[in-house]
Each structure stands twice: as structure tokens, then as C-alpha cells.
């Protein structure tokens, strides 16, 4: 299948838990066209959002705060654009 551009509408936007098995925290989008019968989704999020940090975690609390901040800035830029 070759790359193509299609114009659709925002079908749904959700902020909170989602992504793989609902275990990530971020924002999800579904874009599509009812007329043409297609839709595509994307989720901007990260792991560890709903997990207390323990010694076994592969992330630090500082990294979690950084990811929350980066995701919030990305959403802010999207809304401004």
C-alpha cells in the first residue's frame, strides 16, 4: 500500500488512561471519515503513570515527572496550532 493523504474529521479525543491495555497515561485521538469508512488512531502517552515507584521500576520519579511535562507541552502546542 502506498502512502496517501486523506482528509477526515476528529471522531474522538480522550485524555487519561489508554494506549496498550489501558496501562498508559496520555491523550488519544481517532480521526476518520464516515463517508469513506476509515479511521485511524494515535495515543501519546507513557508507562508508569499509574504505578507507584519501587526499586524494581526501570524509571525514576524524576523521569515520570519529565514525561508528564513533555506530554502536557505537546498537547499545549497542539491546541495553540
Buried (B, 14 or more C-beta within 10 A) or exposed (E): EEEEEEEBEEBEEEEEBBBEEEBBBBBBBBBBEEEEEEBEEEBBBBBBBEEEEEEEBEBEEEBBEEBBEEBEEEBEEEEEE
